[in-house]
């Protein structure tokens, strides 16, 4: 080294590309020329990431920066390595250039590596003839750490995964396990966990002194091999598994500590999830009756049989959920063109724009029937759908009346209008989320069902299908216009109702999905100029292209006009929404206007009171 070269302990830029990015501090234990580890970490960060990372503690001896640094010398921070004053100076880091290159490529979004873009499937090589030297078994146990210093194991328990040793510790490994924990976390919380909420430690709560940012598993292993707590296998791993996973360095065991205070500070939400052995509160148990007393029930062992029993004989045949059985009839359907204006959300149908649906069969027996609609299975050669029609509507003077062909047509198109408007509102909702720069990973993925507006065509010499339940004398004189159907993809599964018709309280369901739905309803009310409230919101969880989404269907609404279709309670329904909706964290993230119930003297009968 020339006498003119800066000392290796000084953080200074050695390249025009990094000019002005050095802190200029002197670190006595810094062993590589150029930028210190902290400035290297901050290199090429976005403004948002730089604000976050710049708050990390920095070691005064070597310049390292990481969130979980706890050692102190007076008021100064020390990393774990520098805190051990008896240890020799750390050797030069041979991977610094690789880390710089990785961070540069990462921020530039080049093809070599994008944040969170590398999937586990691409990284795992264990199933394709990989050798032990090219893969690592990673074991992570999730803990919930509170302000009192205690930690409990989360319900996800011990998780194990095999990774390619060139996978990145943060972008690939840590993000993967955070995603796995979020499966149960999101069921009780409005916000998903992020990397800012967790601290990774060795098993037995061992401190990790090596910053993880930009390091691959191979690099992390090389830098951490001397750490005493980095070796060994947790006793919680079954003995048979211990034989399979091997020993260091092909196996690494960590604890992922979820910090309650960090999560609450970031989201404003209290942590609601307990430990592995915690269970949700249950309602009161039913009292024992008959010949068994409460005491005998309490004392009887789990596997203890009663002294005498008589088998119950039954010929009951349970109905399989979503079963498709029974006779079916060929049906000729035409798809009517429907358009939604991307600017105004106006929904139109063009009765002259018709195309054949294709060969299909309609089941004669309904799959399900509610108070107003009937659902039948519609099958083609390569797909299954459901076809919906109205069979009853509420009469203006009270009670229910059977619908005619024309009334059904009107009700079906009103639902199509709501589907188109709701889809339009949902697209604008996610645009708003991007503009507000809210945590996009904290919004559940919602979508409204795709649909076809179809009309049954009755042949001149034929009859309406049995499913239409329409007498032949109700078909028009030309005997071509039959029942109008709303056709949607068939999605078996449990239907989740998030809000009712006149109750928008958040108690039906909790978690990220429910919070997203409530925020969306709030947004749609504002975006419609306070003229519409979506109600009776329900959906089904589906897997679309490997991504879990909730598909919503059967929309209803309260409007200022009271004419959006069956179930529209008009201004009274809107005021019920204002009285029962409670803004959640997502409403605040999206900067939506707080809602207040209408005052008692405003009345509920006038359309002018809708706002």
C-alpha positions in Angstrom: 0.0 0.0 0.0 1.3 3.4 -0.9 1.9 6.1 1.7 -0.6 8.2 -0.2 -3.4 5.6 0.1 -5.9 6.2 2.9 -5.5 3.9 6.0 -7.5 0.7 5.8 -9.4 1.7 9.0 -10.8 4.8 7.4 -14.2 4.6 5.7 -13.6 6.4 2.4 -14.7 6.0 -1.2 -12.2 4.4 -3.6 -14.4 4.7 -6.6 -16.2 7.4 -8.4 -19.4 5.3 -8.3 -19.4 5.6 -4.6 -18.1 9.1 -4.2 -19.8 10.9 -1.4 -21.3 7.8 0.1 -18.6 7.3 2.8 -19.1 8.4 6.4 -15.4 9.3 6.8 -15.2 7.7 10.2 -12.2 5.8 11.5 -12.9 2.2 12.7 -9.9 0.6 14.5 -11.0 -3.0 13.7 -11.9 -2.3 10.0 -9.7 -4.6 7.9 -10.7 -3.9 4.3 -10.0 -0.7 2.3 -12.9 1.5 1.1 -16.3 1.8 2.6 -17.1 0.4 6.1 -19.6 -2.4 6.4 -22.4 0.1 7.4 -21.9 2.3 4.3 -21.7 -0.8 2.2 -25.0 -1.9 3.5 -26.6 1.5 2.7 -25.2 1.5 -0.8 -27.9 1.9 -3.5 -30.8 1.7 -1.1 -34.0 3.3 -2.0 -35.0 6.4 0.1 -37.6 4.4 2.1 -35.1 1.6 2.8 -32.3 4.1 3.7 -34.5 5.8 6.3 -35.1 2.4 7.9 -31.6 1.1 7.8 -29.9 4.3 8.8 -31.6 4.0 12.2 -29.8 0.7 12.9 -27.0 0.8 15.5 -23.4 1.0 14.2 -20.4 -0.7 15.8 -17.8 2.0 16.7 -14.9 -0.5 16.2 -15.6 -2.0 12.8 -18.6 0.1 11.3 -21.0 -2.9 11.0 -24.7 -2.1 11.2 -27.6 -4.4 12.1 -30.9 -4.1 13.9 -30.3 -6.5 16.7 -27.0 -5.0 18.0 -27.2 -5.0 21.8 -23.6 -4.8 23.1 -22.5 -1.4 24.5 -19.2 0.3 25.5 -20.5 3.3 27.4 -23.0 5.0 25.0 -21.4 3.4 21.9 -22.7 0.2 20.2 -20.5 -2.8 19.5 -21.2 -5.8 17.4 -20.8 -9.2 19.0 -17.4 -9.8 17.5 -15.9 -6.5 18.6 -17.5 -6.9 22.0 -15.3 -10.0 22.5 -12.1 -8.0 23.1 -10.1 -11.2 23.6 -10.8 -12.4 20.1 -8.3 -11.7 17.3 -9.1 -9.0 14.7 -11.5 -10.4 12.1 -9.8 -11.5 8.8 -10.4 -9.5 5.6 -13.9 -10.2 4.2 -13.4 -11.9 0.8 -17.0 -11.5 -0.1 -17.4 -7.7 0.1 -17.2 -7.2 -3.7 -19.8 -9.9 -4.1 -22.1 -8.2 -1.7 -21.6 -4.9 -3.4 -22.4 -6.5 -6.8 -25.4 -8.2 -5.4 -26.8 -5.1 -3.8 -26.2 -3.1 -7.0 -27.9 -5.7 -9.2 -30.7 -6.1 -6.6 -31.6 -2.4 -6.6 -31.4 -2.2 -10.4 -33.8 -5.2 -10.7 -31.6 -7.0 -13.2 -32.3 -10.5 -14.2 -29.6 -12.0 -12.0 -31.5 -11.4 -8.9 -34.6 -9.4 -7.9 -35.9 -8.8 -4.4 -38.1 -11.7 -3.4 -38.2 -12.9 -7.1 -36.3 -16.1 -6.7 -38.8 -18.8 -5.7 -38.1 -21.7 -3.5 -38.7 -24.1 -6.4 -35.9 -22.5 -8.3 -33.6 -22.5 -5.3 -34.2 -26.1 -4.1 -32.0 -28.7 -5.7 -32.5 -31.5 -3.3 -35.0 -33.2 -5.6 -32.9 -33.0 -8.7 -29.8 -34.9 -7.8 -28.1 -32.2 -5.7 -25.2 -33.2 -3.5 -25.0 -32.4 0.1 -22.3 -29.8 -0.6 -24.7 -27.8 -2.7 -27.7 -27.6 -0.4 -28.3 -26.7 3.2 -31.1 -27.8 5.6 -32.4 -24.8 7.4 -34.5 -25.2 10.6 -36.3 -22.2 12.0 -38.5 -22.0 15.1 -40.7 -19.0 15.4 -40.9 -17.1 18.7 -43.0 -14.2 19.9 -40.9 -11.9 22.0 -42.6 -9.4 24.3 -41.4 -6.4 26.2 -40.8 -8.5 29.3 -38.1 -10.4 27.6 -40.0 -13.7 27.4 -40.6 -15.6 24.2 -43.1 -18.3 23.4 -43.1 -20.7 20.4 -45.8 -19.8 17.9 -48.3 -22.3 16.6 -46.3 -22.8 13.4 -43.7 -24.6 15.6 -40.4 -25.9 14.1 -40.1 -25.4 10.3 -37.6 -27.1 8.1 -36.7 -26.5 4.4 -33.8 -27.3 2.1 -32.2 -24.5 0.1 -29.5 -24.1 -2.4 -26.4 -22.8 -0.7 -26.4 -19.8 -3.1 -29.8 -18.7 -1.8 -29.8 -15.3 0.0 -30.3 -15.4 3.7 -32.7 -12.4 3.8 -34.4 -12.3 0.4 -34.9 -16.1 0.1 -34.5 -17.9 3.4 -35.9 -15.4 5.9 -38.7 -14.2 3.6 -39.7 -17.8 3.0 -40.2 -18.6 6.7 -41.9 -15.3 7.3 -44.4 -16.2 4.6 -45.0 -19.6 6.3 -45.7 -18.0 9.7 -48.0 -15.4 8.0 -50.4 -18.2 7.1 -51.6 -18.4 10.7 -50.6 -14.8 11.6 -52.9 -13.3 9.0 -55.9 -15.1 10.4 -55.8 -12.9 13.5 -54.0 -9.7 12.4 -54.8 -7.0 9.9 -51.1 -6.7 8.9 -48.7 -9.4 7.7 -45.3 -9.8 9.3 -42.4 -8.3 7.4 -38.6 -8.6 7.7 -38.6 -5.4 9.8 -40.6 -7.2 12.5 -38.3 -10.1 13.1 -34.8 -10.8 14.4 -33.0 -14.0 13.4 -30.9 -15.7 16.1 -29.1 -19.0 16.5 -31.0 -21.7 18.4 -30.8 -21.4 22.2 -31.1 -17.6 21.6 -27.6 -17.2 20.3 -26.6 -13.8 18.9 -25.8 -13.6 15.2 -23.1 -11.0 14.8 -22.8 -11.2 11.0 -25.2 -8.9 9.1 -27.4 -11.0 6.8 -28.1 -8.4 4.1 -26.6 -9.5 0.8 -25.2 -12.7 2.1 -25.8 -16.1 0.6 -26.1 -19.2 2.8 -22.5 -20.2 1.7 -21.1 -16.7 2.5 -22.9 -16.6 5.9 -21.6 -20.1 6.7 -18.0 -19.1 5.9 -18.3 -15.9 8.1 -20.1 -17.6 11.0 -18.3 -21.0 11.2 -16.4 -20.0 14.3 -19.5 -19.0 16.2 -19.9 -21.6 19.0 -23.7 -21.4 19.0 -23.8 -21.8 15.2 -23.1 -25.5 15.5 -25.3 -28.4 16.7 -28.8 -29.5 16.3 -31.7 -28.5 18.6 -32.9 -31.2 20.9 -36.5 -30.5 19.7 -35.7 -32.2 16.4 -36.8 -35.9 16.5 -33.9 -38.4 16.6 -34.7 -39.9 13.2 -34.7 -36.4 11.7 -31.4 -35.6 13.4 -29.8 -38.5 11.5 -31.0 -37.3 8.2 -30.3 -33.6 8.3 -26.6 -34.2 9.1 -24.3 -31.7 10.8 -22.8 -28.3 10.2 -22.4 -26.8 7.6 -25.2 -28.6 5.7 -27.6 -28.0 8.6 -28.3 -24.7 10.3 -30.8 -24.1 13.1 -32.2 -20.7 13.9 -34.8 -18.9 16.0 -36.9 -16.2 14.4 -38.0 -13.8 17.1 -41.0 -11.7 16.2 -40.7 -8.5 18.1 -44.1 -7.3 19.5 -42.9 -3.7 20.0 -41.5 -3.4 16.4 -44.7 -4.8 14.9 -46.9 -2.6 17.0 -44.8 0.5 16.2 -44.9 -0.2 12.5 -48.6 -1.1 12.2 -50.3 0.5 15.3 -51.9 -2.9 15.9 -51.6 -5.0 19.1 -50.4 -8.6 18.8 -53.3 -11.0 19.3 -51.5 -14.4 18.7 -50.4 -16.5 21.7 -48.0 -19.4 21.9 -48.0 -22.9 20.6 -50.1 -24.2 23.5 -52.5 -21.4 23.6 -56.1 -21.9 22.3 -58.8 -19.4 21.6 -61.4 -18.9 24.3 -64.4 -21.2 23.9 -68.0 -20.7 24.9 -69.6 -22.4 27.8 -69.9 -26.1 27.5 -73.3 -27.8 27.2 -74.4 -29.4 30.5 -74.6 -33.2 30.6 -78.2 -34.5 30.7 -80.0 -37.8 30.9 -78.5 -40.7 32.7 -75.0 -39.2 32.7 -74.3 -36.7 35.4 -72.0 -33.8 34.9 -69.6 -35.4 37.4 -69.5 -38.7 35.6 -68.8 -37.0 32.3 -66.0 -35.0 33.9 -64.4 -38.1 35.5 -64.7 -40.4 32.5 -61.5 -41.0 30.6 -61.1 -40.2 27.0 -61.2 -43.9 25.8 -63.4 -45.2 28.5 -66.5 -46.9 27.1 -70.0 -46.6 28.7 -71.3 -49.7 30.5 -73.9 -50.4 27.8 -74.8 -49.1 24.4 -77.3 -49.8 21.6 -76.0 -49.1 18.1 -78.0 -46.5 16.1 -79.3 -47.9 12.8 -80.0 -45.4 10.1 -80.6 -45.3 6.4 -79.6 -41.6 6.2 -77.5 -40.8 3.2 -75.6 -37.5 3.7 -75.5 -35.0 0.9 -71.9 -34.3 -0.2 -71.2 -30.6 -0.3 -71.2 -29.3 -3.8 -72.4 -32.6 -5.2 -73.5 -32.6 -8.8 -76.0 -35.3 -9.5 -79.3 -36.0 -11.1 -80.8 -35.5 -14.6 -79.6 -32.8 -16.9 -81.0 -31.2 -20.1 -79.2 -29.8 -23.1 -79.5 -26.1 -23.2 -78.9 -23.5 -25.9 -77.5 -20.3 -24.4 -76.4 -17.0 -25.9 -73.9 -14.7 -24.2 -75.1 -11.1 -24.2 -72.3 -8.4 -24.5 -71.6 -6.4 -21.3 -69.1 -3.5 -21.0 -67.8 -1.5 -18.1 -66.5 2.0 -18.7 -63.0 2.1 -17.1 -63.3 5.8 -16.4 -66.9 6.1 -15.0 -67.7 2.6 -14.0 -70.9 2.7 -16.1 -72.2 -0.8 -17.0 -74.0 -1.4 -20.3 -75.4 -4.4 -22.1 -75.9 -4.7 -25.8 -78.8 -7.1 -26.6 -77.6 -7.1 -30.2 -74.2 -8.3 -29.3 -74.7 -12.1 -28.8 -72.5 -15.1 -29.3 -73.3 -18.7 -28.7 -72.2 -20.1 -25.3 -71.5 -23.5 -26.8 -72.8 -27.0 -26.2 -73.9 -27.3 -22.5 -76.1 -29.2 -20.2 -78.1 -27.7 -17.3 -78.9 -29.8 -14.3 -82.6 -30.2 -13.7 -82.2 -30.2 -9.9 -80.8 -27.1 -8.2 -77.4 -27.2 -6.5 -78.6 -24.6 -3.9 -81.6 -22.4 -3.4 -82.0 -19.3 -1.3 -84.8 -17.0 -0.4 -84.5 -15.2 -3.8 -82.2 -17.1 -6.1 -81.8 -20.7 -7.4 -78.4 -22.1 -8.5 -78.0 -24.9 -11.0 -74.9 -26.6 -12.3 -74.0 -25.9 -16.0 -71.6 -28.3 -17.7 -69.6 -28.1 -20.9 -67.2 -30.6 -22.3 -64.2 -29.0 -20.5 -65.6 -26.8 -17.7 -68.2 -26.6 -15.0 -70.2 -23.4 -14.2 -73.1 -22.4 -12.0 -76.2 -20.7 -13.5 -78.2 -18.4 -11.3 -81.7 -17.0 -11.7 -84.3 -15.3 -9.4 -87.3 -17.3 -8.3 -88.8 -14.9 -5.8 -88.6 -11.2 -4.9 -90.1 -9.1 -2.1 -93.3 -7.4 -3.1 -93.7 -3.8 -2.4 -96.8 -4.5 -0.2 -94.9 -7.1 1.8 -94.4 -10.9 1.3 -92.8 -12.7 -1.5 -94.0 -13.2 -5.1 -92.8 -15.5 -7.9 -91.0 -13.7 -10.6 -91.9 -13.6 -14.2 -89.4 -14.1 -17.1 -89.1 -10.3 -17.6 -88.7 -9.6 -13.8 -86.0 -12.2 -13.6 -84.2 -10.5 -16.5 -84.3 -7.2 -14.8 -83.0 -8.6 -11.5 -80.2 -10.5 -13.2 -79.0 -7.4 -15.0 -79.2 -5.4 -11.8 -76.8 -7.9 -10.3 -74.6 -7.7 -13.4 -74.5 -4.0 -13.0 -73.3 -4.4 -9.4 -70.7 -7.0 -10.4 -69.3 -4.6 -13.0 -69.4 -1.6 -10.6 -67.8 -3.6 -7.7 -65.0 -4.9 -10.0 -64.4 -1.3 -11.1 -64.3 -0.1 -7.5 -61.9 -2.9 -6.5 -59.5 -1.9 -9.3 -59.6 1.7 -8.1 -59.1 0.5 -4.5 -55.8 -1.1 -5.3 -54.7 2.0 -7.3 -55.4 4.0 -4.2 -53.2 1.6 -2.2 -50.3 2.2 -4.5 -50.8 6.0 -4.4 -51.0 6.0 -0.6 -47.8 3.8 -0.6 -49.4 1.6 2.0 -48.0 -1.8 2.7 -49.2 -3.6 -0.4 -48.3 -7.0 1.2 -50.7 -6.2 4.0 -53.7 -6.0 1.6 -55.3 -9.4 0.9 -55.8 -10.3 -2.7 -59.5 -9.9 -3.6 -61.2 -10.2 -6.9 -64.8 -10.4 -8.1 -66.0 -13.4 -10.0 -65.9 -13.4 -13.8 -69.3 -13.9 -15.3 -71.5 -14.3 -18.5 -74.9 -12.7 -19.0 -76.7 -15.5 -20.8 -80.2 -15.9 -22.2 -81.8 -19.3 -22.8 -82.9 -19.8 -26.4 -86.1 -22.0 -26.7 -86.4 -23.9 -30.0 -89.6 -23.4 -32.0 -90.6 -27.0 -31.4 -89.1 -27.2 -27.9 -89.8 -26.3 -24.3 -87.9 -24.3 -21.6 -85.5 -26.3 -19.6 -86.8 -27.9 -16.4 -84.2 -25.8 -14.5 -85.9 -22.6 -15.7 -89.2 -23.6 -14.1 -91.0 -21.4 -16.5 -94.3 -22.3 -18.1 -94.3 -22.3 -21.8 -97.0 -19.6 -21.9 -94.6 -17.2 -20.4 -92.2 -17.4 -23.3 -92.6 -14.7 -25.9 -94.7 -15.2 -29.0 -91.7 -15.9 -31.1 -90.7 -18.7 -28.6 -87.0 -17.6 -28.8 -86.5 -15.6 -25.7 -86.2 -17.7 -22.6 -84.9 -17.2 -19.0 -81.9 -15.0 -18.4 -79.1 -16.6 -16.4 -76.1 -15.3 -14.6 -73.3 -17.8 -15.4 -70.2 -18.0 -13.2 -67.3 -20.5 -12.8 -68.1 -23.3 -10.4 -66.0 -23.0 -7.2 -66.7 -25.6 -4.6 -65.7 -24.6 -1.1 -66.8 -22.9 2.0 -68.4 -19.5 1.5 -67.2 -16.8 3.9 -69.6 -13.9 4.6 -67.7 -10.8 5.8 -70.6 -8.4 6.3 -74.4 -8.7 6.4 -77.1 -6.7 4.8 -77.6 -4.3 7.7 -74.6 -5.1 9.9 -71.1 -3.9 9.0 -69.5 -4.6 12.4 -66.1 -6.3 12.1 -67.0 -9.2 14.4 -68.0 -11.8 11.8 -64.4 -12.5 10.8 -61.0 -11.1 11.9 -57.6 -11.0 10.2 -56.1 -9.4 7.1 -58.7 -10.6 4.7 -61.7 -9.2 6.7 -59.9 -6.0 7.3 -59.2 -5.6 3.6 -62.8 -6.2 2.8 -64.0 -3.6 5.3 -61.5 -1.0 4.0 -62.7 -1.8 0.5 -66.3 -1.2 1.4 -65.4 2.1 3.0 -63.4 3.1 -0.1 -66.3 2.2 -2.5 -68.6 4.3 -0.4 -66.3 7.3 -0.8 -65.5 6.6 -4.4 -69.2 6.4 -5.4 -69.6 9.9 -4.0 -71.3 8.4 -1.0 -74.2 7.1 -3.1 -73.6 3.3 -2.7 -72.6 0.9 0.1 -71.7 -2.7 -0.8 -73.4 -5.2 1.5 -73.8 -8.9 2.1 -70.2 -9.3 0.9 -69.2 -12.9 0.6 -66.6 -15.0 -1.2 -64.7 -18.2 -1.5 -60.9 -18.8 -1.1 -59.4 -20.1 -4.3 -55.9 -20.9 -5.7 -55.4 -18.9 -8.9 -52.0 -19.6 -10.5 -50.4 -20.5 -7.2 -51.7 -17.4 -5.5 -54.4 -17.6 -2.8 -57.2 -15.1 -3.5 -60.7 -14.6 -2.2 -63.2 -14.4 -5.0 -66.3 -12.4 -4.1 -69.7 -12.9 -5.7 -73.5 -12.3 -5.3 -73.1 -8.5 -4.6 -75.8 -6.4 -3.0 -75.9 -2.7 -2.3 -77.7 0.1 -0.5 -78.0 3.1 -2.7 -79.4 6.6 -2.3 -82.0 5.8 -5.0 -82.9 2.4 -3.4 -83.1 0.9 -6.9 -80.0 -1.3 -7.3 -82.0 -4.5 -7.0 -83.5 -6.8 -4.4 -82.2 -6.1 -0.8 -81.5 -2.4 -1.4 -82.7 -0.6 1.8 -81.9 2.8 0.3 -80.7 5.7 2.6 -81.7 3.7 5.7 -79.2 1.0 4.7 -76.5 3.5 4.1 -77.0 5.1 7.5 -76.9 1.6 9.1 -73.5 1.2 7.5 -72.3 4.6 8.9 -73.5 3.5 12.3 -71.8 0.1 12.4 -68.6 0.5 10.4 -65.4 0.9 12.4 -62.3 2.1 10.6 -59.4 -0.3 10.8 -55.7 0.2 10.2 -56.1 -0.3 6.5 -58.7 2.5 6.3 -56.1 4.7 7.9 -53.2 3.5 5.7 -55.3 4.4 2.7 -56.1 7.8 4.3 -59.8 7.4 3.9 -62.1 9.9 5.5 -63.4 8.9 8.9 -67.1 8.0 8.9 -69.6 9.3 11.3 -73.2 8.1 11.7 -76.0 10.5 10.7 -77.5 12.5 13.5 -80.9 11.7 14.7 -82.5 14.8 13.3 -81.3 14.1 9.8 -84.0 11.5 9.2 -83.8 8.5 7.0 -86.5 8.9 4.4 -85.2 11.6 2.1 -82.7 10.7 -0.6 -80.9 14.0 0.2 -79.9 12.5 3.5 -77.7 9.9 1.9 -74.5 11.8 2.6 
